Amino acid sequence: MPIAYQLTTEANEIVLRMPRKIVDEEFLNRLLAYLEVETLRRQSQMTAAEAEGLLRDIKQSAWEQVQHLFDPI
């Protein structure tokens, strides 16, 4: 079975390489958003529940700003 991903460190960066076919872009965007919020939570001592609430608020606000683009004509 081939390796699904490769994780390496280069200087001050972590590099993750994986075939495009094993993960869809929407999932990857959600994962990266989670990692960003989790990083901010750790730095601010925010609880996981507070971070999840903040993430929901951000997603709702973003949707409200672009929802008109998806309304039927």
C-alpha positions as CSV (number, residue, x, y, z in Angstrom):
1,M,0.0,0.0,0.0
2,P,1.5,3.4,-1.0
3,I,2.0,6.1,1.6
4,A,-0.9,8.4,1.8
5,Y,1.1,11.5,2.8
6,Q,4.5,12.8,3.6
7,L,5.2,15.2,6.4
8,T,8.5,17.0,6.6
9,T,10.0,20.1,8.3
10,E,12.0,22.7,6.4
11,A,13.4,25.6,8.5
12,N,10.4,27.1,10.2
13,E,7.8,25.4,8.1
14,I,6.0,22.1,8.2
15,V,5.3,20.7,4.7
16,L,2.5,18.1,4.0
17,R,2.5,16.4,0.7
18,M,-0.3,14.1,-0.5
19,P,-1.9,13.1,-3.7
20,R,-4.8,15.4,-4.7
21,K,-7.1,12.4,-5.1
22,I,-7.1,11.4,-1.5
23,V,-8.7,14.6,-0.1
24,D,-11.1,17.1,-1.5
25,E,-10.5,20.8,-1.4
26,E,-13.5,21.6,0.8
27,F,-12.3,19.2,3.5
28,L,-8.8,20.6,3.4
29,N,-10.1,24.1,3.8
30,R,-12.1,23.1,6.8
31,L,-9.1,21.3,8.3
32,L,-6.9,24.4,7.8
33,A,-9.5,26.7,9.3
34,Y,-9.7,24.4,12.3
35,L,-5.9,24.4,12.7
36,E,-5.8,28.2,12.5
37,V,-8.5,28.6,15.1
38,E,-6.9,26.0,17.3
39,T,-3.6,27.8,17.1
40,L,-5.3,31.1,18.0
41,R,-7.1,29.4,20.9
42,R,-3.8,28.0,22.4
43,Q,-2.2,31.5,22.2
44,S,-5.2,33.2,23.8
45,Q,-6.2,30.5,26.3
46,M,-9.6,30.3,24.7
47,T,-11.6,27.1,25.4
48,A,-12.4,24.7,22.5
49,A,-16.1,25.5,22.9
50,E,-15.3,29.2,22.6
51,A,-13.2,28.6,19.6
52,E,-15.9,26.5,17.9
53,G,-18.4,29.3,18.6
54,L,-16.1,31.9,17.1
55,L,-15.6,29.7,14.0
56,R,-19.4,29.3,13.6
57,D,-19.8,33.1,13.9
58,I,-17.1,33.7,11.3
59,K,-18.5,31.1,8.9
60,Q,-22.0,32.6,9.2
61,S,-20.8,36.1,8.7
62,A,-18.8,35.0,5.6
63,W,-21.9,33.3,4.2
64,E,-24.1,36.4,4.7
65,Q,-21.6,38.4,2.7
66,V,-21.6,36.1,-0.3
67,Q,-25.1,34.5,-0.1
68,H,-26.5,36.9,-2.7
69,L,-24.1,35.4,-5.3
70,F,-26.0,32.1,-4.9
71,D,-29.6,33.4,-4.9
72,P,-31.6,32.3,-8.0
73,I,-32.3,35.1,-10.4
